[in-house]
Amino acid sequence: MSKPKLINPEAEVLRVRNRAVLLRVVNVLGSQAAAGAACGKTQGHFSHWLKAGMVPAEHCPALEGATRAKGQVVYCEEMRPDVPWRHVRDWPLTWCANEGTCAHA
């Protein structure tokens, strides 16, 4: 008989928070298929990311762009807060964690 899987509470909170952000992406784009297509992947890929609560960082800019085109931006910083986006972007961005918004600095 196998040992029961121990759940890291901090990791679970992060997964649930990230899942909520990815559900916002789906809501803005209309479907998991549209979200997957926005970054050149299938609905199945996006479904897996949704279940895992994490999208690969390299796909965040495409998803941000697709949500921006729909008029309801979901920022890379929201999808992957663990990535130092200010070093990746061409412009500085200030992330206000208390308000849950981003602003150009």
QUIRA-V309518 format. One record per pair of residues at least 12 apart in sequence whose ideal C-beta (glycine too) atoms are under 10 Angstrom apart, sorted by the first residue. I is the first residue (numbers start at 1). J is the second residue. D is the distance in Angstrom with one decimal. If there is no record, write none. Layout:
# QUIRA-V309518
i = (I I)
j = (J J)
d = (D D)
This chain:
# QUIRA-V309518
i = (11 12 13 14 14 14 14 15 15 15 15 16 17 17 17 18 18 18 18 18 18 18 18 18 18 18 19 19 19 19 19 19 20 20 21 21 21 21 21 21 21 21 21 21 21 22 22 22 22 22 22 22 22 22 22 22 22 22 22 23 23 24 24 24 24 24 25 25 25 25 25 25 25 25 25 25 25 25 25 25 25 26 26 26 26 27 27 27 27 28 28 28 28 28 28 28 28 28 28 29 29 29 29 29 29 29 29 30 31 31 32 32 32 32 32 32 33 33 34 34 34 35 35 35 35 35 35 35 35 35 35 36 36 36 36 37 37 38 38 38 38 38 38 38 38 38 39 39 39 39 39 39 39 39 39 39 39 40 40 41 41 41 41 45 46 46 49 49 54 54 54 55 55 55 56 56 57 57 57 57 57 57 57 58 58 59 59 59 60 60 60 60 60 60 60 60 60 60 61 61 61 61 61 61 62 63 63 63 64 64 64 64 64 64 67 73 73 75 75 75 75 75 76 76 76 76 76 77 77 77 77 77 77 77 77 77 78 78 78 78 81 81 85 86 89 91 91 92 92 93)
j = (53 53 53 53 54 81 82 51 52 53 54 53 53 78 81 49 50 52 53 54 55 78 79 80 81 82 49 50 51 52 53 54 53 78 53 55 63 74 75 77 78 79 80 81 100 35 46 47 49 50 51 52 53 54 55 63 74 78 79 35 50 67 72 74 78 79 38 46 49 50 55 60 63 64 66 67 70 72 74 78 79 46 47 50 74 67 70 72 74 63 66 67 68 69 70 71 72 73 74 46 63 66 67 69 70 72 74 70 43 46 44 45 46 47 49 50 46 47 46 66 70 47 49 50 55 59 62 63 66 67 74 48 49 59 63 62 66 59 62 63 64 65 66 67 69 70 55 56 58 59 60 61 62 63 64 65 66 59 62 55 56 59 62 59 59 63 63 79 79 80 82 76 79 80 79 80 76 79 80 82 83 85 88 80 83 76 79 80 74 75 76 77 78 79 80 83 85 88 75 76 79 85 88 89 76 75 76 79 76 77 78 79 85 102 79 101 102 93 95 100 101 102 88 89 93 95 102 89 93 94 95 96 97 100 101 102 95 100 101 102 95 97 102 105 104 104 105 104 105 105)
d = (9.0 8.8 10.0 7.1 8.5 8.6 8.6 9.3 7.2 3.3 7.3 6.7 7.8 9.3 8.6 9.0 9.1 8.5 4.2 5.6 7.9 8.8 7.1 7.9 8.3 9.6 9.2 6.2 8.0 8.5 4.4 8.8 8.9 9.6 8.9 8.8 9.9 6.5 9.2 9.9 4.9 5.5 9.1 9.1 9.9 7.8 7.8 10.0 6.5 5.0 9.6 9.5 7.4 8.5 6.3 8.7 8.6 9.6 7.0 9.9 7.2 8.1 8.1 5.4 8.0 9.3 8.4 8.4 9.7 9.0 8.2 9.7 5.6 9.0 8.1 6.1 9.9 9.5 5.1 9.1 7.3 7.7 9.8 7.5 9.8 9.5 9.9 8.3 9.2 9.3 8.0 4.7 9.4 9.5 5.1 8.3 4.6 8.4 6.3 9.5 8.1 5.9 6.6 9.3 6.5 9.3 9.2 8.3 7.4 9.0 8.6 9.1 4.6 5.5 9.3 6.9 7.7 9.4 8.9 7.8 9.5 9.4 8.8 8.6 9.0 9.5 9.7 6.6 7.5 9.0 9.9 9.7 8.7 9.2 9.6 9.7 8.6 8.4 5.5 5.7 9.4 7.6 3.6 8.2 8.9 9.8 8.1 8.7 8.3 3.9 8.4 8.6 3.9 5.8 9.9 9.2 7.8 8.0 7.2 9.6 9.2 7.0 9.3 8.7 9.0 9.1 9.9 9.5 8.5 7.4 9.0 9.5 5.5 6.8 9.9 8.5 7.8 8.3 5.0 8.3 4.8 8.8 8.5 9.8 9.8 9.6 8.6 9.4 9.1 8.5 4.0 8.7 9.0 4.8 5.4 7.4 8.1 9.3 10.0 6.0 9.7 9.1 8.2 8.7 9.8 9.6 7.9 6.6 5.1 9.1 8.8 7.6 9.7 9.9 9.8 9.9 8.1 7.8 7.9 9.7 8.5 4.7 7.9 8.1 8.8 9.9 8.9 9.5 6.9 9.7 4.7 9.9 9.2 9.9 9.8 5.8 8.5 7.6 9.4 7.8 7.7 8.1 9.2 8.6 9.8 6.2 7.9 7.2 4.2 6.5)
